[in-house]
């Protein structure tokens, strides 16, 4: 499974968009670099091609468009990869 994700850093008010097959590992790396981050949205794909196409689409979006998508799908901006959160129920 391939995941296209949006990570948000409140401290830097910055979104990071990418593709991974290991969400927990990627979050650990990103949050270590940023000192804080929340995995606020992701989509799962069967192929890397589909995941990369979605990533490329999001990379063309404005910050406002990304915020709106997160607001619609995760209105509380909870960290979707945190202890006690089951990503399979997202």
Buried (B, 14 or more C-beta within 10 A) or exposed (E): EBBBBBBBBEEEEEBBBBBBEEBEEBBEEBBEEBEEBBBBBBBBBEEEEBBBEBBEEBEEBEEEEBBEBBEEBBEEBEBBBEEEEEBEEB
